[in-house]
Amino acid sequence: MTISVHIHGAAGTVTGSCFRLVTPHGELLVDCGMFQGPKSLRALNYRSFPFEVTGIGAVLLTHAHIDHTGLFPKLVLAGFRGRAWTTAATRDLLHWLLPDAGAIQENDVERLNRRNARRVEAEVTAIYTKADAEASLQLLHPIAYDRWFKPIPGVRARMRNAGHILGSAFIELEVDADPAPIRLVFSGDLGPLEKALQPDPTAPAPADIALVESTYGDRVRKRLTEAERRAILGRELAEGLKAGGNVIVPVFAVERTQEILDDIAALKRAGAFASVPVFLDSPLAGRTTEVFHRHHGSLERSEDGHPFSTGDFRLTETIEQSKAIGRLHGGAVVLAGSGMCDAGRVKHHLKDHLWRHDSTVLFVGYQAPGTLGALVRSGLKQVRIHGEEVRVKARIRTIESYSGHADRDELVNWARPLLAGRTTVILVHGEADSIAGLADALVTAGLPRDRVAVPSLDQSFDLVQRDGRWTAVATTAGAEAPRLPPEEVSARRDWHNDYAQILLDLRGALQTAPDDRSRRRLLQEMRRVIDAVNGGR
């Protein structure tokens, strides 16, 4: 009897969550997410799945974030016809998130094809369309927390509260095996303690194999009370407005938007920013906020009443309304998606405001390496947005207190029921430093070093019994080459980023050169290098 786990995403990187469990009873997926970050990594979203889709009997989705669910419509297009199990809140969020992802792809492809037509380059097609995403929603099947169910024969599963976002879950699985069932845990994304809107994560039951996220596995954050967190936000907003320009806050449509709105509403009730307009320039965030209203009973709040119901909030639906915000050059707070600045309306706001010394860009969430948000946050003086060069003169600020992920100590404490047993832990959802930091912390907490595994993309593990216990053994038998080498998966920048930077640096060097003779000499040197490369082919 062969049982195996295959790591098809979130290996050496945070995004692209997709894990395949192969059992004698059938196959299932835990998550089916999009890769985010440098273009080389995002290119994996367009490639075929590295497995036979029609062999998948069920999908279990831990939560609604696109890096965990964004390729589910593609899976359905490729032939998946089973059920996709998740919580009711996640299903309701995906009702908006997946069609929006399809619409973004259609718009991006339309813009790219116009550019390709001018360059006489081949057309590209979207991974899936809005209509494709809407059709895939029919396969979503809600299940309550803590209730055991059978996604495929011979396998039991239950969703447990992960405390990450509304509806988020980690998943416990039992696979019928001889002489005893094998128990697995898939952590999904785990929230921190005392998160703004979510209860603390539930502790897992002991297990044989656990896939554990490590996004912030190498750091410990300062613990803040609700009042302290709001005070930090209030101070950053006040300083940004005092500088004279607008405050642009890139936000994710789910959870981060609602947390920020809730805290701004509390600040306004306390008398701060009473007359300051707050724009929510994201139709998607507006719709997902309605899902939070619907499920407000599951939120953990210190105040009575519906969340997000107070404050001078202005939701912009149309593109014309969004453009009108761009004509305001001071005295407003603008929350806009996407959170990593790689899509959505926030890119237009950054084009309008990054070059203004009196504007402020306030980051309140994780920025994956290679994304526009990460490049701006890193301190670059120029970036390219929609093919245009934009100087960065705005105030760039960051608040860490809104993280949706547990830190190192919180991850170790959550995992203690696993450490007390004979669990093999497979570390996923992290960059190299984060994974190494969490691995060391788990070993210090009592987990033997040989029971910590760090997978690479598309790596497989056979689950075998040794000395009366289950363990994960990395295998290359029958494995194909990974879709992307490990060094490219974990790269903070790829050649696309370097190319954009070269263009910016070249333009700057030409502008600052003392005379035309110097400019020609620089261009001749560039030509010499290009000709040498072409001549060597």
C-alpha positions as CSV (number, residue, x, y, z in Angstrom):
1,M,0.0,0.0,0.0
2,T,1.5,3.4,-1.0
3,I,0.5,6.7,0.5
4,S,2.3,9.8,-0.6
5,V,2.3,13.6,-0.4
6,H,3.3,15.7,-3.4
7,I,4.3,19.4,-2.9
8,H,3.1,21.3,-5.9
9,G,3.4,24.8,-4.5
10,A,4.4,26.9,-1.5
11,A,7.8,25.2,-1.4
12,G,10.6,27.7,-0.8
13,T,8.1,30.4,-1.4
14,V,4.9,31.7,0.3
15,T,2.4,31.4,-2.5
16,G,0.9,28.8,-4.8
17,S,-0.3,26.5,-2.1
18,C,-1.2,23.1,-3.6
19,F,-0.6,19.7,-2.0
20,R,-1.7,16.3,-3.4
21,L,-2.4,13.3,-1.2
22,V,-2.3,10.0,-3.0
23,T,-3.9,7.0,-1.2
24,P,-5.0,3.5,-2.1
25,H,-8.5,4.9,-2.0
26,G,-7.9,7.8,-4.4
27,E,-6.3,11.2,-4.6
28,L,-7.2,14.6,-3.3
29,L,-5.8,18.1,-3.2
30,V,-5.4,20.5,-0.3
31,D,-5.6,24.0,-1.8
32,C,-5.1,25.0,-5.4
33,G,-3.6,28.4,-5.3
34,M,-1.9,30.9,-7.6
35,F,1.7,31.8,-7.5
36,Q,2.5,35.4,-6.8
37,G,5.7,37.3,-7.0
38,P,8.3,37.7,-9.8
39,K,7.1,37.0,-13.3
40,S,9.1,33.8,-13.5
41,L,7.1,32.4,-10.6
42,R,3.8,33.7,-11.8
43,A,4.4,32.0,-15.2
44,L,3.8,28.7,-13.5
45,N,0.1,29.7,-13.3
46,Y,-0.1,29.3,-17.1
47,R,1.5,25.9,-17.3
48,S,-0.3,22.6,-17.1
49,F,-0.8,21.0,-13.7
50,P,2.0,18.5,-12.9
51,F,-0.6,15.7,-12.3
52,E,-3.6,14.1,-13.9
53,V,-6.5,16.3,-13.0
54,T,-9.2,13.7,-13.7
55,G,-7.6,11.5,-11.1
56,I,-8.4,14.0,-8.3
57,G,-11.4,12.9,-6.3
58,A,-11.9,15.9,-4.1
59,V,-10.4,19.3,-3.2
60,L,-10.1,20.8,0.3
61,L,-9.7,24.5,0.5
62,T,-8.2,26.0,3.7
63,H,-9.3,29.6,3.1
64,A,-10.3,32.1,0.4
65,H,-7.0,33.9,-0.3
66,I,-6.1,33.6,-4.0
67,D,-2.7,32.1,-3.3
68,H,-4.7,29.1,-1.9
69,T,-7.7,29.0,-4.2
70,G,-6.9,31.0,-7.4
71,L,-6.2,28.1,-9.7
72,F,-9.4,26.2,-8.7
73,P,-11.3,27.4,-11.8
74,K,-8.4,26.3,-14.0
75,L,-8.6,22.8,-12.3
76,V,-12.3,22.7,-13.2
77,L,-11.5,23.7,-16.8
78,A,-9.0,20.9,-16.9
79,G,-11.5,18.3,-16.0
80,F,-12.1,18.2,-12.2
81,R,-15.7,17.3,-11.4
82,G,-15.6,16.3,-7.7
83,R,-16.5,18.4,-4.7
84,A,-14.4,21.2,-3.3
85,W,-15.0,21.2,0.5
86,T,-14.5,24.3,2.6
87,T,-16.3,26.4,5.2
88,A,-19.4,28.4,4.5
89,A,-17.7,31.7,5.0
90,T,-14.9,30.7,2.6
91,R,-17.5,29.7,0.0
92,D,-19.3,33.0,0.3
93,L,-16.0,34.9,-0.1
94,L,-15.0,32.9,-3.1
95,H,-18.3,33.8,-4.7
96,W,-16.7,37.2,-5.2
97,L,-13.0,36.5,-5.2
98,L,-12.7,33.9,-7.9
99,P,-14.8,35.8,-10.6
100,D,-12.9,38.9,-9.7
101,A,-9.6,37.0,-10.3
102,G,-10.9,35.9,-13.7
103,A,-12.0,39.5,-14.6
104,I,-8.5,40.8,-13.7
105,Q,-6.9,38.2,-15.9
106,E,-9.2,39.1,-18.8
107,N,-8.3,42.8,-18.4
108,D,-4.6,42.2,-18.1
109,V,-4.6,39.9,-21.2
110,E,-6.5,42.5,-23.2
111,R,-4.0,45.2,-22.3
112,L,-1.1,42.9,-23.0
113,N,-2.5,41.8,-26.3
114,R,-2.9,45.5,-27.4
115,R,0.8,46.0,-26.6
116,N,1.8,42.7,-28.4
117,A,-0.2,43.7,-31.5
118,R,1.9,46.9,-31.7
119,R,5.1,44.8,-31.3
120,V,3.8,42.1,-33.7
121,E,4.0,39.5,-31.0
122,A,1.7,36.5,-30.4
123,E,-1.5,36.9,-28.5
124,V,-1.9,35.4,-25.0
125,T,-4.9,33.9,-23.4
126,A,-6.2,34.3,-19.8
127,I,-5.7,31.4,-17.4
128,Y,-9.5,31.5,-17.0
129,T,-12.3,34.0,-17.4
130,K,-14.8,35.5,-15.1
131,A,-17.4,33.1,-16.6
132,D,-15.1,30.2,-16.0
133,A,-14.7,31.2,-12.3
134,E,-18.5,31.6,-11.9
135,A,-19.1,28.1,-13.3
136,S,-16.5,26.6,-10.9
137,L,-18.4,27.9,-7.8
138,Q,-21.0,25.2,-8.3
139,L,-18.6,22.6,-7.0
140,L,-18.0,24.3,-3.7
141,H,-19.5,22.4,-0.8
142,P,-19.6,24.0,2.7
143,I,-18.9,22.1,5.9
144,A,-19.0,23.2,9.5
145,Y,-15.9,23.4,11.7
146,D,-15.0,20.3,13.7
147,R,-17.4,18.0,11.8
148,W,-15.8,14.9,10.3
149,F,-16.7,14.1,6.7
150,K,-15.5,11.8,3.9
151,P,-14.1,13.7,0.9
152,I,-13.3,10.3,-0.8
153,P,-13.8,6.8,0.4
154,G,-11.3,5.6,3.0
155,V,-10.4,9.2,4.0
156,R,-11.9,11.2,6.9
157,A,-11.4,15.0,7.3
158,R,-12.4,17.9,9.4
159,M,-11.9,21.6,9.2
160,R,-10.5,23.3,12.4
161,N,-10.4,27.1,13.1
162,A,-7.1,28.6,11.9
163,G,-7.7,32.1,13.1
164,H,-6.2,33.6,9.9
165,I,-9.1,35.2,8.1
166,L,-12.9,34.8,8.0
167,G,-13.6,31.1,7.4
168,S,-10.0,30.0,7.5
169,A,-9.2,26.4,8.5
170,F,-6.5,24.0,9.0
171,I,-7.3,20.5,8.0
172,E,-7.0,17.2,9.8
173,L,-7.1,14.0,7.8
174,E,-7.3,10.3,8.6
175,V,-6.4,7.8,5.9
176,D,-7.4,4.1,6.4
177,A,-4.2,2.1,6.5
178,D,-2.9,-1.2,7.9
179,P,-2.4,-1.7,10.8
180,A,-3.8,1.7,11.9
181,P,-5.0,4.9,10.2
182,I,-2.4,7.6,9.3
183,R,-3.2,11.1,10.6
184,L,-2.1,14.2,8.7
185,V,-2.5,17.9,9.4
186,F,-2.4,20.6,6.8
187,S,-2.0,23.9,8.6
188,G,-3.0,26.3,5.8
189,D,-2.3,29.8,7.1
190,L,-2.4,30.2,10.8
191,G,-3.4,33.5,12.4
192,P,-1.6,35.2,15.3
193,L,-2.9,35.4,18.9
194,E,-5.2,38.3,19.6
195,K,-5.9,39.1,16.0
196,A,-8.2,42.0,15.3
197,L,-11.3,40.1,14.2
198,Q,-10.6,36.4,14.5
199,P,-10.5,34.1,17.5
200,D,-7.2,32.3,18.3
201,P,-6.4,29.2,16.3
202,T,-7.6,25.9,17.6
203,A,-4.9,23.5,18.8
204,P,-4.4,20.5,16.5
205,A,-4.8,16.9,17.5
206,P,-1.7,14.7,17.5
207,A,-0.7,13.5,14.0
208,D,1.8,11.4,12.2
209,I,2.6,14.0,9.4
210,A,2.1,17.7,9.5
211,L,2.6,20.3,6.8
212,V,3.1,23.6,8.6
213,E,3.3,27.1,7.3
214,S,6.4,29.1,8.1
215,T,5.7,32.6,6.6
216,Y,7.1,34.4,9.7
217,G,9.0,31.4,11.1
218,D,12.2,33.5,11.7
219,R,10.8,36.4,13.7
220,V,8.9,37.3,16.8
221,R,6.6,40.3,16.8
222,K,5.9,42.6,19.7
223,R,2.6,41.8,21.3
224,L,0.2,44.8,21.0
225,T,-3.2,45.4,22.6
226,E,-6.1,46.6,20.4
227,A,-5.6,50.1,21.8
228,E,-1.9,50.1,21.0
229,R,-2.5,48.8,17.5
230,R,-5.1,51.5,16.8
231,A,-2.8,54.1,18.3
232,I,0.0,53.2,15.8
233,L,-2.4,53.3,12.9
234,G,-3.7,56.7,14.1
235,R,-0.3,58.1,14.4
236,E,0.8,57.0,10.9
237,L,-2.4,58.4,9.3
238,A,-2.0,61.7,11.2
239,E,1.6,62.1,10.1
240,G,0.8,61.2,6.5
241,L,-2.1,63.7,6.4
242,K,0.1,66.4,8.1
243,A,2.7,66.0,5.3
244,G,0.0,67.5,3.0
245,G,-0.8,64.7,0.6
246,N,-3.1,61.7,0.5
247,V,-2.3,58.4,2.4
248,I,-2.5,55.4,0.0
249,V,-3.0,52.1,1.8
250,P,-2.6,49.0,-0.4
251,V,-5.0,46.4,1.1
252,F,-6.2,42.8,0.5
253,A,-9.9,42.7,-0.1
254,V,-10.4,40.0,2.6
255,E,-9.6,40.7,6.3
256,R,-7.0,43.4,6.0
257,T,-9.6,45.9,4.5
258,Q,-12.1,45.0,7.2
259,E,-9.5,45.3,10.0
260,I,-8.3,48.7,8.8
261,L,-11.9,50.0,8.4
262,D,-12.8,48.8,11.8
263,D,-9.9,50.5,13.5
264,I,-10.4,53.8,11.5
265,A,-14.1,53.7,12.6
266,A,-13.0,53.3,16.2
267,L,-10.5,56.2,15.8
268,K,-13.3,58.4,14.3
269,R,-15.6,57.5,17.1
270,A,-12.9,58.7,19.5
271,G,-12.7,62.0,17.8
272,A,-9.7,61.5,15.5
273,F,-10.0,62.2,11.8
274,A,-13.6,63.2,12.1
275,S,-13.6,65.2,8.9
276,V,-11.2,63.1,6.9
277,P,-12.7,61.2,4.0
278,V,-11.8,57.5,3.8
279,F,-12.2,56.0,0.3
280,L,-12.5,52.3,-0.2
281,D,-11.5,52.1,-3.8
282,S,-12.2,48.4,-4.4
283,P,-15.6,47.1,-5.4
284,L,-14.4,43.7,-4.4
285,A,-13.5,44.8,-0.9
286,G,-16.9,46.4,-0.6
287,R,-18.6,43.1,-1.5
288,T,-16.4,41.0,0.7
289,T,-17.2,43.3,3.6
290,E,-20.9,42.4,3.1
291,V,-19.8,38.7,3.6
292,F,-18.2,39.8,6.9
293,H,-21.6,41.4,7.9
294,R,-23.3,38.1,7.1
295,H,-20.9,36.1,9.2
296,H,-20.4,38.8,11.9
297,G,-21.4,36.2,14.6
298,S,-18.2,34.3,14.1
299,L,-16.0,37.4,14.5
300,E,-14.2,38.2,17.8
301,R,-14.9,41.8,18.7
302,S,-14.7,43.9,21.8
303,E,-17.7,46.1,20.9
304,D,-21.3,45.4,20.1
305,G,-23.0,46.0,16.8
306,H,-22.1,45.2,13.2
307,P,-18.5,45.8,12.2
308,F,-17.5,48.5,9.8
309,S,-20.8,50.3,10.2
310,T,-19.5,53.7,11.4
311,G,-17.1,56.2,10.0
312,D,-17.0,58.4,6.9
313,F,-16.3,55.6,4.4
314,R,-16.9,56.1,0.7
315,L,-17.0,53.1,-1.5
316,T,-16.1,53.7,-5.1
317,E,-17.6,51.3,-7.6
318,T,-16.9,52.7,-11.0
319,I,-13.6,53.5,-12.8
320,E,-14.8,57.1,-13.2
321,Q,-15.2,57.4,-9.4
322,S,-11.7,55.9,-8.9
323,K,-10.2,58.4,-11.4
324,A,-11.9,61.2,-9.5
325,I,-10.0,60.2,-6.3
326,G,-6.8,60.5,-8.4
327,R,-7.6,64.2,-8.8
328,L,-7.5,64.7,-5.0
329,H,-4.0,65.7,-3.9
330,G,-4.4,66.0,-0.2
331,G,-6.4,65.3,2.9
332,A,-7.8,61.8,2.1
333,V,-7.1,58.2,3.1
334,V,-7.4,55.8,0.1
335,L,-7.6,52.0,0.7
336,A,-7.2,50.2,-2.6
337,G,-6.4,46.7,-3.8
338,S,-4.4,44.7,-4.4
339,G,-2.4,44.3,-1.2
340,M,0.9,43.5,-3.0
341,C,0.3,46.2,-5.6
342,D,0.6,43.8,-8.5
343,A,-3.0,44.3,-9.8
344,G,-6.1,46.4,-9.2
345,R,-6.7,50.1,-8.7
346,V,-3.8,50.7,-6.3
347,K,-1.4,50.7,-9.2
348,H,-3.1,53.7,-10.7
349,H,-3.0,55.5,-7.3
350,L,0.7,54.7,-7.0
351,K,1.3,56.2,-10.4
352,D,-0.5,59.3,-9.2
353,H,1.2,59.7,-5.9
354,L,4.6,57.9,-5.7
355,W,6.3,60.9,-7.4
356,R,4.8,63.4,-4.9
357,H,7.0,64.2,-1.9
358,D,3.9,65.0,0.2
359,S,2.1,61.7,-0.4
360,T,2.4,58.7,1.8
361,V,2.2,55.0,1.0
362,L,1.4,52.9,4.1
363,F,2.0,49.2,3.8
364,V,0.0,47.1,6.2
365,G,0.5,43.6,4.8
366,Y,3.0,41.0,3.5
367,Q,4.8,41.9,0.2
368,A,6.0,38.8,-1.7
369,P,9.5,39.1,-3.2
370,G,9.4,40.6,-6.7
371,T,6.0,42.3,-6.4
372,L,5.6,46.0,-7.0
373,G,4.8,46.4,-3.3
374,A,8.1,44.7,-2.3
375,L,10.1,46.8,-4.7
376,V,8.6,50.1,-3.5
377,R,9.0,49.1,0.2
378,S,12.6,48.1,-0.4
379,G,13.6,51.7,-1.1
380,L,14.0,51.8,-4.9
381,K,14.0,55.4,-6.2
382,Q,12.2,54.5,-9.5
383,V,9.8,51.7,-10.5
384,R,7.9,50.8,-13.6
385,I,4.1,50.8,-13.5
386,H,2.1,49.9,-16.6
387,G,5.3,50.2,-18.6
388,E,5.9,53.8,-17.4
389,E,8.8,55.0,-15.2
390,V,7.8,56.5,-11.9
391,R,10.1,58.2,-9.5
392,V,9.6,57.3,-5.8
393,K,9.5,60.5,-3.7
394,A,6.6,59.7,-1.4
395,R,6.9,58.8,2.2
396,I,7.0,55.0,2.4
397,R,5.8,53.6,5.8
398,T,5.0,50.2,7.1
399,I,2.9,48.8,10.0
400,E,3.6,45.2,11.1
401,S,0.8,44.9,13.6
402,Y,-1.8,43.8,11.1
403,S,-0.1,40.6,10.1
404,G,-2.5,37.7,9.4
405,H,0.2,35.1,10.1
406,A,1.5,33.6,13.4
407,D,5.1,34.4,14.2
408,R,7.8,31.9,15.2
409,D,6.8,31.5,18.8
410,E,3.1,31.3,18.0
411,L,3.8,28.6,15.4
412,V,5.8,26.6,17.8
413,N,3.1,26.8,20.5
414,W,0.4,25.8,18.1
415,A,2.5,22.8,17.0
416,R,3.2,21.6,20.6
417,P,0.5,18.8,20.5
418,L,2.4,17.5,17.4
419,L,5.8,17.8,19.0
420,A,4.6,15.7,21.9
421,G,4.0,12.8,19.6
422,R,6.1,11.3,16.8
423,T,5.2,13.7,14.1
424,T,7.2,14.4,10.9
425,V,6.9,18.1,10.1
426,I,7.1,19.3,6.5
427,L,7.8,23.1,6.4
428,V,6.0,25.0,3.6
429,H,4.7,28.5,2.9
430,G,8.0,30.2,3.6
431,E,11.2,31.7,2.2
432,A,14.5,30.1,3.1
433,D,15.3,32.2,6.2
434,S,11.8,31.8,7.6
435,I,11.9,28.0,7.1
436,A,15.3,27.7,8.7
437,G,14.3,29.9,11.7
438,L,11.2,27.8,12.3
439,A,13.1,24.5,11.9
440,D,15.6,25.6,14.5
441,A,12.8,26.6,16.9
442,L,11.0,23.3,16.5
443,V,14.2,21.4,17.2
444,T,14.8,23.5,20.3
445,A,11.2,22.7,21.4
446,G,11.9,19.0,21.2
447,L,11.3,17.8,17.6
448,P,14.3,15.7,16.4
449,R,16.1,17.3,13.5
450,D,15.6,14.2,11.3
451,R,11.8,14.7,11.6
452,V,11.9,18.1,10.0
453,A,11.6,18.1,6.2
454,V,12.1,21.1,3.8
455,P,10.6,20.3,0.4
456,S,11.4,21.8,-3.0
457,L,8.7,22.5,-5.7
458,D,7.1,19.3,-7.0
459,Q,8.9,17.1,-4.5
460,S,7.2,13.9,-3.3
461,F,7.3,12.1,0.0
462,D,6.3,8.5,0.5
463,L,4.6,7.9,3.9
464,V,6.0,4.7,5.3
465,Q,6.1,2.9,8.6
466,R,9.4,2.6,10.4
467,D,9.8,1.2,13.9
468,G,6.0,1.3,14.4
469,R,5.5,4.9,13.3
470,W,4.7,6.7,10.1
471,T,7.4,9.0,8.6
472,A,7.8,10.9,5.3
473,V,10.6,9.8,3.0
474,A,11.6,12.0,0.1
475,T,11.5,10.1,-3.1
476,T,12.6,10.7,-6.7
477,A,11.1,7.5,-8.1
478,G,9.1,8.3,-11.2
479,A,9.3,12.0,-10.5
480,E,9.6,14.5,-13.3
481,A,11.9,17.5,-13.1
482,P,10.5,20.4,-11.1
483,R,8.7,23.1,-13.1
484,L,11.1,25.7,-11.8
485,P,14.6,25.2,-10.2
486,P,14.7,25.9,-6.4
487,E,16.9,28.9,-6.8
488,E,14.4,30.5,-9.2
489,V,11.4,29.7,-6.9
490,S,13.1,31.4,-4.0
491,A,14.6,34.3,-5.9
492,R,13.6,37.7,-4.5
493,R,14.1,39.2,-8.0
494,D,14.0,37.6,-11.4
495,W,15.4,38.7,-14.8
496,H,12.2,40.7,-15.4
497,N,12.8,42.8,-12.3
498,D,16.5,43.2,-13.4
499,Y,15.4,44.2,-16.9
500,A,13.0,46.9,-15.5
501,Q,15.8,48.2,-13.3
502,I,18.3,48.3,-16.1
503,L,15.9,50.4,-18.2
504,L,15.4,52.8,-15.2
505,D,19.1,53.0,-14.6
506,L,19.9,53.6,-18.2
507,R,17.4,56.4,-18.5
508,G,18.8,58.0,-15.4
509,A,22.4,57.7,-16.6
510,L,21.5,59.3,-19.9
511,Q,19.7,62.2,-18.2
512,T,22.5,62.9,-15.8
513,A,25.4,62.5,-18.3
514,P,27.3,65.8,-18.8
515,D,26.9,66.0,-22.6
516,D,25.7,64.2,-25.7
517,R,29.2,62.7,-26.3
518,S,29.0,60.9,-22.9
519,R,25.5,59.7,-23.8
520,R,26.6,58.3,-27.1
521,R,29.6,56.6,-25.5
522,L,27.3,54.9,-22.9
523,L,24.9,53.7,-25.7
524,Q,27.9,52.4,-27.8
525,E,29.1,50.4,-24.8
526,M,25.6,48.9,-24.4
527,R,25.6,48.1,-28.1
528,R,29.0,46.4,-27.8
529,V,27.8,44.1,-25.1
530,I,24.6,43.3,-27.0
531,D,26.5,42.6,-30.2
532,A,29.0,40.4,-28.3
533,V,26.1,38.3,-26.9
534,N,24.4,38.0,-30.3
535,G,27.7,37.1,-32.0
536,G,28.3,34.3,-29.5
537,R,25.1,32.5,-30.3
